[in-house]
Amino acid sequence: CIAMISCSFILAELSVLLRERMKLIGWFWSHDLQCIGINAVHVKLPRTATENEVMRSVMEVNEDSKVHGLIVQLPLDSINTINTERIINTVAPEKDVDGLTSINAGKLARGDLGDCFIPCTPNGCMELIKQTGVSLAGKRAVVIGRSKIVGAPMHDLLLWNHATVTTCHSKTADLVSEVGKADILVTGIGKPEMVRGEWLKDGAVVIDCGINTITDSSRPNGKRLVGDVHYDSAKDKAAFITPVPGGVGPMTVAMLMQNTVLSAKHFLQAQEPGKWNINYTQLNLQRPVPSDVTISRSCVPIPIECLAEEIGLFSDEVELYGRTKAKVQLKTIDRLQAQPDGKYVVVTGITPTPLGEGKSTTTIGLVQALGAHLKLNAFACVRQPSQGPTFGIKGGAAGGGYSQVIPMEEFNLHLTGDIHAITAANNLVAAAIDARMFHEATQSDKALFNRLVPLTGGQRKFSPVQINRLEKLGIKKTDPSTLTEEEITHFVRLDIDPESITWQRVLDTNDRFLRKITIGQSPTEKGFTRTAQFDITVASEIMAVLALTTSLADMKEKLAKMVVATSRSGQPVTTEDLGVCGALTVLMRDAIKPNLMQTLEVRGVVLGCVFTNYYANHLDRSPLKINYTLFMVYCCFLPVTEAGFGADIGMEKFFNIKCRYSGLKPHVVVLVATVRALKMHGGGPTVTAGTPLPKEYIEENLALLEAGCSNMRKQVENAQLFGVPVVVAVNAFKTDTKAELDLICKLAKAAGAFDAVHCSHWADGGTGAVDLARAVQKAADLPSSFKFLYGIELPIVDKIRIIAQKIYGADDIELLPEAQHKVDLYSKQGFACLPICMAKTHLSLSHDAEKKGVPTGFVLPIRDIRASVGAGFLYPLVGTMPTIPGLPTRPCFYDIDLDTESGEVLGLF
């Protein structure tokens, strides 16, 4: 494909720039290109186009991989002053089929003829000379004209073809004498019939590039086209001469086509279709392995816009947030929609322990191995850390060692503000709930109506969200003055039952004292106080909505459906009823966009998505962002994403909820296990933070390890319930012995895993996960037989029971009174067909965090069930758990500081 950009609505001559040939070239452009198999795109800009607008159009074509040639029609017919040289040099040199950029001109001047595009007119002239059979070596050549388009490149071409070249111009003394010495004469000076036949040397080769007009009364328009050479007097003296018109012009067009074909060939040779052109980083591994932050700072990230270009993003699809992070425009998915999907890998783990399993580190290490070592397109779609654990006890979530996201400070601190947007949106809803209850309690129906639908310009008008509420109430009216008193009452009174409010305020900080609070203590609230609480921001339903969103429109719809309370008559009250859903969409409009960062080794392939926890801990990578990664890695391989906590928590919800809504089918499960964690599941001693590990965890103990592998076996079985092949990644520590690592691999395969490998990506980066990557690649090629664990049409209790029995191994479930009440309520309200998102401890397959391994013989107690209607699931509460953590005695923030001179963050890790 070739594109032409012009600032005129009429096509002009492609390369020789003279308007007299507009019709001829315009016809060729629109017809003959199709005949020879080249698609043509004419980008027509108005005469009012500015320099920046022209440059933007050029850059868009530069980035379009479907276009192999780009020419800018000169002169730019604009009413604005435009720097032509700047526009020409905006054209990507590899698409500069007119050969006019400074890079191509410079290569030609240096004699690099095989590594540049030669301007079309001089190239056509050379082809004509070659067709004469005259050898250029040692010949005298004269070029009349020194333009950048014809004269100067013609001089260079003749010179590098071994002619002795003289360039003449309007100031040349004794031009006739110089022309008389020429064995080869090329003219492009733009003076009609200036060169006479008597000037020529007998037998000279004459190439006339000039196109001029002279008066001719015999022509209908009174003009005739002529060249720089007087043809009638020169044709008998020259051995060869080009006519005007019909000589150099067609050859110019032919050379343009030839350059376009050459550009397409270069494109195909330089890169495989769908293959990224990434420059991978060579890690300089240190021993012993330094701290995470030392490693992070030892690698200088490439500018994020360079990374975006390497993976095929266009400049207008990337919003920069400094030099190392960016957001990706949602329109990118539309552009890539036609591409075949990549393969899809989910990283999960055995039941977590305080010793850690390293799922995030394994995710990054696997992607680095797939990309930097197996040279496959691979994206890591990972969560964005919450500020709560970062400043509390856990620390960040950027991976670790030589498998981490960089810069880690940027990744763990604010990133692009997505969590702050959730905080703002969530608390706006909370404020709207209490304000509405206050105003309904203190005003009459008429006063409420007059304030909700105020007079503006002498009349009242419903807002769109109020029209939606009227329709929900069955009121088919749009004129406020036509509502009856009864209709006004229904419209203005949400009549929220304070005891039914499920919406809480949130804060992205661990603060145990906000777990139960009293609001409304100010005298201005007139005694309308109630007990409430704060949750951590990432426990907000808005977080879950974001995590399950497939588009901006889908997010808007989900936000509107969120149920915040129940009316005294038993009707669900939504954010749309409150009139706040549109404002929520505005606050969340940027948070929905994927974040782009980079890893240590694979030159940047991380989509940072919002972290979520507690009852929604499977939802930290949205279908929208997974879809983005699937399209981005088309043809070659896969996005790798992580499901929070163990397979019984994160993976189960990931498959039953996320995959159900997104329609995405995973190809491989990577189950992360460690020797130390499995020993704890085998009955190893309790680990206390800040004290040395007991010897059982740092010395070989095969019996203890084999006992703990029962948990791994159960989690392999859980993955197989969904029909997805499992690869077990044994994340090795330096205290692990070969016998221990081999035992895990042996037992994993015996349990039905497709493969099991031990890896050392923390210490060795991608190199340490190459075997894992190869195993994952083979597993991804297996036929997919993915299936859901249950049908959503089943009753609520049946769905809960299936999860409890098949995934956790429970004998049965027990619904406590509040849970049974919610089953009845949600069934009545029409929410029974939502999938189930179990909220239980992640530290055990059972509801008791102290029970390790594979507990049996227990009944799972369901104390309550809550609804995230907007996000689209019900979440039963198993046991008790705080929805906002508390700070430990010595939080992480004790060590965090800023070097005010260097600007470096200290003590974050």
Helices and strands as residue ranges (DSSP letters): E 2-6, G 19-21, H 22-27, I 28-32, H 33-35, E 40-44, H 51-63, E 69-72, H 84-88, G 93-95, H 102-110, G 113-115, H 120-132, E 140-144, H 151-160, E 164-168, H 175-180, E 184-187, G 197-199, E 205-208, E 212-215, E 223-226, H 231-234, E 240-241, H 248-270, H 292-298, H 304-310, G 315-317, E 318-320, E 326-328, H 331-336, E 345-349, H 359-368, I 369-373, E 378-384, H 387-391, E 399-400, E 403-406, H 408-412, H 418-442, H 445-452, E 455-456, E 459-460, H 464-472, G 480-482, H 485-492, G 498-500, E 505-507, G 512-514, E 517-519, G 523-525, E 530-532, E 534-536, G 537-539, H 541-547, H 552-561, E 563-566, E 572-574, H 575-578, H 581-588, E 595-599, E 606-610, G 614-616, H 623-632, E 638-642, I 647-651, H 652-653, I 654-658, H 659-662, E 668-673, H 675-681, G 695-697, H 702-720, E 726-731, H 738-750, E 755-759, H 761-764, G 765-769, H 770-780, H 796-802, I 803-808, E 812-815, H 817-829, E 859-862, E 864-868, E 873-877, G 892-895, E 897-898, E 905-906
